[in-house]
């Protein structure tokens, strides 16, 4: 009977696992098959990726945008949560976080375009005030600033939403003890907050990283034609008139999938060990 209770959660997620296995799993399988060559050159398309300068530039710009967006979203979200989590006990304050989450990323990207493009609202206002517009482009620029801004204002509420329940569970008497013993804000963070929020920060960062690096709509609208991010390059290779690059698109997505699966396993393992270690210390 006890073993049945421990296995019950797995039955609850069984429909989702079946859906993932049948549809997403089959799609990955087909992509893997189509990415392979023939006539004794099975990995010819993967070899072609390694020798492509365009792919290397895509990797660099994708990692730059993804890592920057993830780190800034987590830092800003963490700072907002630490400052305001006592106010979020009221539902009306939580709406401030919930509203940006329900806005689709494409709509968010379009709003950034309207506000920060060279002929956008902000540039028009600045030109009317001092005769000058924006000093440099914030959208469709080589630095992908508009893309990063879009992901930050979309993912910061997600970070707050993930951290908020954790901060509301922390016993504030721990902070009082550290303060009484002469501890500063950094020592409070390191000894009281980090053991609680650390695993959640890792998992949240993983979710944001995986989403940003594979998302299409924001870099397609606010990015540049060269260098392209992963999703835009794969989309163009897959749907362009010539089918010669379609196996390359499949191979690139398979590589990205394998890297993300391995990274996810590593981060989830670290997070679980962190939680177990903290649980043992709490018992002691």
KAVEN-V153000 format. One record per residue. RES is the residue in one small letter. PSI is psi in whole degrees, 0 to 359 (* if undefined). OMEGA is omega in whole degrees, -180 to 180 (999 if undefined). D_CENTER is the distance of its C-alpha to the mean C-alpha in whole Angstrom. Layout:
BEGIN
res = (RES	RES)
psi = (PSI	PSI)
omega = (OMEGA	OMEGA)
d_center = (D_CENTER	D_CENTER)
END
This chain:
BEGIN
res = (x	x	x	x	x	x	x	x	x	x	x	x	x	x	x	x	x	x	x	x	x	x	x	x	x	x	x	x	x	x	x	x	x	x	x	x	x	x	x	x	x	x	x	x	x	x	x	x	x	x	x	x	x	x	x	x	x	x	x	x	x	x	x	x	x	x	x	x	x	x	x	x	x	x	x	x	x	x	x	x	x	x	x	x	x	x	x	x	x	x	x	x	x	x	x	x	x	x	x	x	x	x	x	x	x	x	x	x	x	x	x	x	x	x	x	x	x	x	x	x	x	x	x	x	x	x	x	x	x	x	x	x	x	x	x	x	x	x	x	x	x	x	x	x	x	x	x	x	x	x	x	x	x	x	x	x	x	x	x	x	x	x	x	x	x	x	x	x	x	x	x	x	x	x	x	x	x	x	x	x	x	x	x	x	x	x	x	x	x	x	x	x	x	x	x	x	x	x	x	x	x	x	x	x	x	x	x	x	x	x	x	x	x	x	x	x	x	x	x	x	x	x	x	x	x	x	x	x	x	x	x	x	x	x	x	x	x	x	x	x	x	x	x	x	x	x	x	x	x	x	x	x	x	x	x	x	x	x	x	x	x	x	x	x	x	x	x	x	x	x	x	x	x	x	x	x	x	x	x	x	x	x	x	x)
psi = (321	320	326	321	322	333	352	319	328	328	327	324	3	317	319	320	321	318	314	317	318	319	299	316	319	321	317	320	314	320	320	319	316	340	348	144	192	181	45	2	68	321	29	325	326	324	322	325	320	334	7	122	326	321	319	319	325	318	315	311	326	316	321	309	316	311	317	313	318	311	315	322	317	317	314	316	320	316	317	317	317	324	327	6	336	331	336	6	337	139	323	328	329	335	330	325	321	323	311	333	325	350	125	152	325	318	318	318	321	323	319	320	315	322	317	4	167	332	21	188	314	317	322	318	315	321	323	331	309	7	3	148	205	136	336	153	138	348	153	42	160	335	359	37	317	321	315	317	318	314	326	311	346	326	337	313	326	319	316	317	325	324	335	312	328	313	328	347	343	130	117	348	333	317	320	322	314	318	320	324	6	11	147	188	321	318	326	316	316	321	332	310	316	316	331	311	346	306	322	323	318	313	320	317	321	316	313	316	312	322	311	318	339	358	151	315	319	307	333	325	321	354	192	168	338	129	150	156	168	305	320	317	315	318	315	318	322	324	4	166	317	139	7	327	358	316	329	320	317	318	320	320	325	318	314	320	315	316	317	322	315	316	321	316	319	312	320	321	315	317	317	318	321	315	318	318	319	324	319	318	326	320	319	*)
omega = (180	180	178	179	-180	-180	-176	179	180	176	179	-178	-179	178	179	179	178	179	-180	-178	-174	-174	-179	179	179	178	178	179	180	178	178	179	-178	180	-179	177	-180	178	175	179	-172	-174	-177	-178	176	175	179	177	-179	-178	-177	177	179	179	179	178	176	178	-178	-177	179	179	178	-179	-176	-179	180	-180	-178	-177	-179	178	-179	-179	180	179	178	179	178	-179	-179	-177	-167	-174	177	179	-175	174	177	-177	-176	177	180	177	179	179	-174	-174	179	-178	-176	178	179	-179	179	178	178	179	180	177	176	178	-179	-175	-165	177	-177	177	-176	-175	-178	179	179	179	180	179	179	-177	-174	178	180	175	178	-177	178	-176	177	175	-176	-179	-178	179	179	-178	179	178	-180	178	-180	-179	-180	-175	174	-174	177	176	177	177	178	-179	179	-176	-173	179	-180	-179	179	176	-177	177	-176	177	176	178	179	179	-180	179	-180	180	176	-179	178	-177	179	180	174	180	-174	-174	-175	-171	-174	179	179	-171	-177	179	180	177	178	-178	178	177	178	-180	-179	-179	-179	-179	-174	-174	-179	-177	-174	-165	-177	178	178	-179	-172	-178	180	-178	179	-4	-179	172	-174	-172	-179	179	180	180	-179	178	-174	-173	179	-175	179	-179	-176	-177	-179	176	177	177	178	-179	-180	179	176	178	179	179	-180	180	-179	178	179	179	180	180	-180	-177	179	177	178	-179	180	178	178	-180	180	179	179	178	178	180	178	178	179	999)
d_center = (40	38	36	36	34	31	31	30	27	26	28	26	23	26	25	21	22	25	23	20	23	25	23	19	21	24	22	21	24	26	23	24	28	28	26	29	32	36	39	39	35	33	30	31	28	26	28	28	24	25	28	26	26	23	21	21	20	17	16	16	15	12	11	13	10	7	9	10	8	6	9	11	9	10	13	14	13	15	18	18	18	21	23	23	22	26	26	24	26	28	26	27	24	22	22	21	17	17	19	16	13	16	16	15	12	15	18	15	15	19	20	18	21	24	23	22	24	27	29	27	28	27	29	32	32	32	35	37	37	38	38	35	32	28	29	26	24	21	20	21	21	21	18	16	16	16	13	11	13	12	8	10	12	10	7	10	12	10	10	14	14	13	15	18	20	20	21	24	25	26	29	30	33	32	31	34	36	34	35	38	38	37	34	31	28	26	29	28	24	25	27	26	23	21	22	21	17	17	16	14	12	11	10	8	6	6	5	1	3	5	4	5	7	9	9	13	14	13	14	17	18	17	17	20	22	22	20	18	14	14	14	17	19	19	20	23	24	24	25	28	31	32	31	31	27	26	26	25	22	22	22	19	17	19	18	14	15	17	15	12	14	16	13	12	16	16	14	15	19	18	17	20	22	21	22	25	26	26	28	31	31	31	34	36)
END
